[in-house]
Amino acid sequence: MSRISLTVHPSDNVSTLLDFQTDEKTTRDGLVLKASIPFGHKVARHDIAQGHAVIKYGVAIGKATTTIQAGEHVHVHNCC
């Protein structure tokens, strides 16, 4: 079974994971996860270059402090 993710706006470059199946590595829309990501946390939908905006709800919610690859966990370790 695949992970459930929510992408709110077409310009979002992150999705929020909405289940506890951390052993699953693919979302229902086909995004391959690079790590176990907890419920409620964000995953990069596309590569996000260092210094570029992290976009959720169609607005910038932070900036990538390092390059984030598609499928990677987006959290305080790589976003401010």
Backbone as a chain_set.jsonl record, in Angstrom:
{"seq": "MSRISLTVHPSDNVSTLLDFQTDEKTTRDGLVLKASIPFGHKVARHDIAQGHAVIKYGVAIGKATTTIQAGEHVHVHNCC", "coords": {"N": [[0.841, -1.187, 0.0], [0.493, 2.274, -0.696], [1.83, 5.465, 0.44], [-0.132, 8.149, 1.785], [-0.408, 11.36, 0.573], [-0.662, 14.939, 0.687], [-1.08, 17.555, -1.469], [-1.584, 20.888, -1.741], [-1.713, 23.155, -3.454], [-1.197, 23.909, -6.938], [1.364, 25.006, -7.416], [2.94, 24.16, -5.34], [5.944, 22.833, -3.967], [6.326, 20.921, -2.158], [4.821, 18.169, -0.374], [2.52, 17.037, 2.138], [2.731, 14.326, 4.328], [0.26, 11.989, 5.203], [-0.175, 9.705, 6.77], [0.775, 6.875, 8.834], [2.53, 5.031, 7.816], [5.457, 4.5, 7.741], [7.242, 2.666, 6.747], [6.655, 2.321, 4.1], [7.677, 3.354, 0.853], [6.739, 4.825, -1.294], [4.507, 7.256, -2.579], [0.952, 7.604, -3.175], [0.686, 9.006, -5.529], [2.955, 8.35, -6.877], [5.472, 9.357, -6.098], [8.729, 8.711, -5.051], [10.002, 8.033, -1.922], [12.898, 9.012, -0.109], [13.569, 8.364, 2.437], [12.397, 7.297, 5.708], [9.615, 9.032, 6.587], [7.913, 10.904, 8.968], [4.384, 11.015, 9.953], [2.554, 13.885, 9.002], [4.741, 15.392, 8.279], [6.769, 17.086, 5.798], [7.544, 16.369, 2.343], [9.783, 16.697, -0.357], [8.564, 17.446, -3.537], [9.769, 17.962, -5.906], [13.139, 18.61, -7.004], [14.728, 20.997, -4.955], [16.581, 23.783, -5.083], [19.421, 24.966, -3.207], [18.815, 27.817, -1.273], [16.484, 28.467, -2.597], [12.887, 28.94, -2.539], [10.744, 27.137, -0.334], [7.694, 25.874, -1.044], [4.408, 25.843, 0.028], [0.908, 25.49, 0.234], [0.741, 27.276, -1.824], [2.334, 29.424, -1.214], [5.494, 30.824, -0.154], [7.056, 29.166, 2.452], [9.425, 28.94, 3.636], [13.007, 28.642, 3.203], [15.299, 26.74, 1.334], [18.085, 25.429, 2.926], [20.052, 23.884, 1.986], [20.623, 21.936, -0.97], [17.733, 20.166, -1.81], [16.601, 17.055, -2.617], [14.106, 15.565, -4.774], [11.707, 13.659, -3.067], [12.961, 13.713, -0.633], [12.943, 14.309, 2.923], [11.61, 17.275, 4.196], [12.436, 19.585, 6.479], [13.461, 21.109, 9.609], [16.214, 20.61, 9.416], [17.025, 21.142, 6.839], [15.768, 23.398, 5.938], [14.799, 26.754, 6.452]], "CA": [[0.0, 0.0, 0.0], [1.272, 3.498, -0.832], [1.622, 6.539, 1.409], [-1.089, 9.194, 1.436], [0.191, 12.687, 0.676], [-1.55, 16.037, 0.327], [-0.516, 18.74, -2.116], [-2.719, 21.801, -1.706], [-1.722, 24.128, -4.551], [-0.388, 23.422, -8.061], [2.749, 25.494, -7.395], [3.651, 23.6, -4.181], [7.052, 21.918, -4.254], [6.315, 19.93, -1.077], [3.555, 17.55, 0.011], [2.473, 16.602, 3.524], [2.383, 12.91, 4.462], [-0.92, 11.905, 6.065], [-0.364, 8.379, 7.351], [1.857, 6.408, 9.709], [3.184, 3.894, 7.155], [6.821, 4.957, 7.471], [8.004, 1.637, 6.03], [6.341, 2.462, 2.673], [8.602, 4.301, 0.222], [6.132, 5.455, -2.461], [3.199, 7.867, -2.338], [-0.076, 7.159, -4.123], [0.882, 9.669, -6.834], [4.171, 7.825, -7.493], [6.711, 9.948, -5.6], [9.546, 7.761, -4.295], [10.578, 8.658, -0.73], [14.293, 8.63, 0.109], [13.754, 8.036, 3.856], [11.153, 7.181, 6.473], [9.182, 10.383, 6.939], [6.775, 10.77, 9.883], [3.078, 11.624, 9.707], [2.466, 15.334, 9.141], [5.949, 16.064, 7.807], [6.796, 17.419, 4.374], [8.461, 15.715, 1.421], [9.989, 17.49, -1.573], [7.961, 16.869, -4.735], [10.744, 18.209, -6.968], [14.388, 19.127, -6.446], [14.68, 22.395, -4.515], [17.969, 24.244, -4.993], [19.791, 25.734, -2.022], [18.444, 29.221, -1.358], [15.173, 28.636, -3.225], [11.737, 28.879, -1.644], [9.934, 25.944, -0.093], [6.35, 26.402, -1.282], [3.272, 25.041, 0.5], [-0.305, 26.319, 0.167], [0.934, 28.283, -2.854], [3.169, 30.527, -0.709], [6.799, 30.434, 0.401], [7.017, 28.964, 3.909], [10.808, 28.858, 4.085], [14.047, 28.626, 2.175], [16.168, 25.566, 1.437], [19.435, 25.758, 3.394], [20.89, 22.999, 1.2], [19.824, 21.375, -2.054], [16.835, 19.099, -1.357], [16.202, 16.243, -3.764], [12.741, 15.037, -4.781], [11.56, 12.492, -2.201], [13.624, 13.917, 0.658], [12.254, 14.927, 4.046], [11.838, 18.722, 4.296], [12.212, 19.923, 7.884], [14.401, 22.117, 10.116], [17.6, 20.277, 9.073], [17.352, 21.619, 5.49], [14.862, 24.494, 5.594], [14.637, 27.761, 7.521]], "C": [[0.883, 1.246, 0.0], [0.931, 4.504, 0.265], [0.604, 7.532, 0.884], [-0.394, 10.532, 1.623], [-0.805, 13.722, 0.188], [-0.733, 17.174, -0.265], [-1.678, 19.7, -2.311], [-2.833, 22.663, -2.952], [-0.838, 23.62, -5.687], [1.073, 23.888, -8.063], [3.552, 24.963, -6.208], [4.79, 22.701, -4.639], [7.262, 20.926, -3.107], [4.9, 19.376, -0.923], [3.665, 17.163, 1.475], [2.022, 15.151, 3.566], [1.313, 12.742, 5.536], [-1.209, 10.506, 6.589], [0.87, 7.999, 8.158], [2.658, 5.258, 9.105], [4.624, 4.237, 6.768], [7.686, 3.918, 6.765], [7.737, 1.681, 4.529], [7.199, 3.563, 2.068], [8.038, 4.976, -1.024], [4.795, 6.061, -2.058], [2.221, 7.387, -3.398], [0.061, 7.814, -5.487], [2.239, 9.328, -7.452], [5.484, 8.436, -7.046], [7.455, 8.926, -4.748], [10.232, 8.509, -3.154], [11.984, 8.129, -0.495], [14.563, 8.212, 1.547], [12.387, 7.784, 4.476], [10.789, 8.575, 6.952], [7.924, 10.27, 7.794], [5.495, 11.437, 9.371], [3.158, 13.136, 9.907], [3.68, 16.095, 8.663], [5.907, 16.22, 6.29], [7.847, 16.603, 3.623], [8.574, 16.597, 0.186], [9.393, 16.759, -2.768], [8.915, 16.952, -5.919], [12.041, 18.616, -6.283], [14.198, 20.601, -6.106], [16.118, 22.831, -4.293], [18.192, 25.036, -3.707], [19.458, 27.2, -2.251], [17.082, 29.478, -1.983], [14.054, 28.423, -2.214], [11.173, 27.467, -1.545], [8.493, 26.44, -0.137], [5.298, 25.381, -0.858], [2.077, 25.975, 0.563], [-0.182, 27.425, -0.874], [1.769, 29.478, -2.418], [4.486, 29.981, -0.164], [6.676, 30.329, 1.918], [8.422, 28.874, 4.489], [11.739, 28.849, 2.899], [14.928, 27.406, 2.408], [17.571, 26.007, 1.848], [20.488, 24.898, 2.71], [20.032, 22.505, 0.04], [19.029, 20.189, -1.513], [16.366, 18.35, -2.598], [14.739, 15.809, -3.634], [12.699, 13.769, -3.938], [12.217, 12.632, -0.844], [12.696, 14.603, 1.659], [12.618, 16.421, 4.062], [11.446, 19.125, 5.719], [13.317, 20.896, 8.313], [15.86, 21.834, 9.76], [17.992, 20.788, 7.687], [16.474, 22.776, 5.007], [14.798, 25.475, 6.77], [13.569, 28.745, 7.156]], "O": [[1.929, 1.253, 0.649], [-0.105, 4.409, 0.922], [0.491, 7.733, -0.325], [0.146, 10.816, 2.693], [-1.682, 13.422, -0.621], [0.19, 17.687, 0.367], [-2.655, 19.36, -2.978], [-3.935, 22.881, -3.456], [0.172, 22.964, -5.43], [1.928, 23.228, -8.654], [4.734, 25.285, -6.079], [4.637, 21.91, -5.569], [8.246, 20.186, -3.086], [3.918, 20.022, -1.289], [4.765, 16.981, 1.996], [1.043, 14.782, 2.915], [1.436, 13.277, 6.638], [-2.367, 10.16, 6.826], [1.875, 8.711, 8.161], [3.393, 4.579, 9.822], [4.96, 4.258, 5.584], [8.748, 4.252, 6.24], [8.52, 1.13, 3.755], [7.425, 4.594, 2.702], [8.782, 5.639, -1.747], [4.038, 5.463, -1.293], [2.631, 6.821, -4.412], [-0.387, 7.261, -6.491], [2.637, 9.944, -8.441], [6.532, 8.064, -7.574], [6.88, 8.342, -3.829], [10.947, 9.486, -3.377], [12.238, 6.936, -0.66], [15.662, 7.752, 1.858], [11.353, 8.025, 3.853], [11.572, 9.222, 7.647], [6.965, 9.61, 7.393], [5.524, 12.295, 8.489], [3.761, 13.608, 10.87], [3.663, 17.326, 8.638], [5.119, 15.573, 5.6], [8.875, 16.206, 4.172], [7.585, 17.176, -0.265], [9.684, 15.583, -2.987], [8.873, 16.117, -6.823], [12.035, 18.937, -5.095], [13.59, 21.355, -6.866], [16.8, 22.305, -3.413], [17.283, 25.685, -3.19], [19.779, 27.76, -3.298], [16.572, 30.596, -1.907], [14.252, 27.805, -1.168], [11.129, 26.716, -2.519], [8.11, 27.318, 0.636], [5.29, 24.235, -1.306], [2.229, 27.145, 0.914], [-0.918, 28.41, -0.817], [1.902, 30.445, -3.168], [4.574, 28.82, 0.235], [6.25, 31.272, 2.585], [8.588, 28.746, 5.702], [11.326, 29.024, 1.753], [15.262, 27.081, 3.547], [18.174, 26.858, 1.196], [21.685, 25.156, 2.841], [18.811, 22.653, 0.083], [19.58, 19.316, -0.844], [15.801, 18.944, -3.516], [14.206, 15.701, -2.529], [13.559, 12.9, -4.079], [12.052, 11.765, 0.014], [11.799, 15.363, 1.292], [13.79, 16.781, 3.954], [10.283, 19.022, 6.11], [14.026, 21.443, 7.468], [16.676, 22.755, 9.799], [19.183, 20.861, 7.383], [16.443, 23.089, 3.817], [14.748, 25.068, 7.931], [13.288, 29.664, 7.925]]}, "num_chains": 1, "name": "protein.A"}
